[in-house]
Amino acid sequence: MSKLEKGSKAPDFNRVDQEENTVTLDQYAGKKVLVYFYPKANTPGCTKQACAVQDALSDLKKHNVAAVGVSPDAPKAQLKFAQKYTLGFPLLSDEDHSMAEAYGVWGEKSMYGKKYMGIIRSAFLIDEDGNLMDVWYKVSPKDTVPNVMKSLGIE
């Protein structure tokens, strides 16, 4: 798993969201975008992270920042998650984890001694030109929004 670095070009993406709409990085040209990866919809940490992003959405929009969540969940699971917590931003389905691999967040994890491959919770702030303004690998659900706000100079 090769990690991306601040200042490098963000990998392009073309994924389907919870409404089965195609979402691409190009659609955000001229805006900043927070792209965050989470392991599984409707789990405690992922819910905390998504709700924090939702709560910060109006502040982010004031600073020309859009938000996009990404997980390996199918669009139907993303839709249930979005509806349950009234999430007002795209949740992208990355079932083949190729987007996660491009961003360097697909890796080996371990639970109860069992090793498996999965999403390493991470977040990326991409500038208006598609470059990485900031990168947070292994980010805590509670730190995603504060990290973005700090990077934007909003504290």
PERA-V850781 format. One record per backbone hydrogen bond with DSSP energy under -1.0 kcal/mol. CO is the residue of the C=O (numbers start at 0). NH is the residue of the N-H. If there is no record, write none. Layout:
co=CO nh=NH
co=CO nh=NH
//
This chain:
co=4 nh=7
co=7 nh=131
co=12 nh=24
co=14 nh=22
co=15 nh=92
co=16 nh=19
co=20 nh=16
co=22 nh=14
co=24 nh=27
co=25 nh=28
co=27 nh=30
co=31 nh=65
co=32 nh=125
co=33 nh=67
co=34 nh=123
co=35 nh=69
co=36 nh=121
co=39 nh=42
co=42 nh=46
co=43 nh=47
co=44 nh=48
co=45 nh=49
co=46 nh=50
co=47 nh=51
co=48 nh=52
co=49 nh=53
co=50 nh=54
co=51 nh=55
co=53 nh=56
co=55 nh=59
co=56 nh=60
co=57 nh=61
co=59 nh=62
co=59 nh=64
co=60 nh=63
co=63 nh=31
co=65 nh=33
co=67 nh=35
co=68 nh=91
co=69 nh=37
co=70 nh=93
co=73 nh=77
co=74 nh=78
co=75 nh=79
co=76 nh=80
co=77 nh=81
co=78 nh=82
co=79 nh=83
co=80 nh=84
co=81 nh=86
co=89 nh=68
co=91 nh=70
co=93 nh=96
co=96 nh=100
co=97 nh=101
co=98 nh=102
co=99 nh=104
co=100 nh=103
co=104 nh=119
co=106 nh=117
co=108 nh=115
co=110 nh=113
co=113 nh=110
co=115 nh=108
co=117 nh=106
co=120 nh=138
co=121 nh=36
co=122 nh=135
co=123 nh=34
co=124 nh=132
co=124 nh=133
co=125 nh=32
co=126 nh=129
co=127 nh=29
co=129 nh=9
co=130 nh=126
co=131 nh=6
co=133 nh=124
co=135 nh=122
co=139 nh=142
co=142 nh=146
co=143 nh=147
co=144 nh=148
co=145 nh=149
co=146 nh=150
co=147 nh=151
co=148 nh=153
co=149 nh=152
//
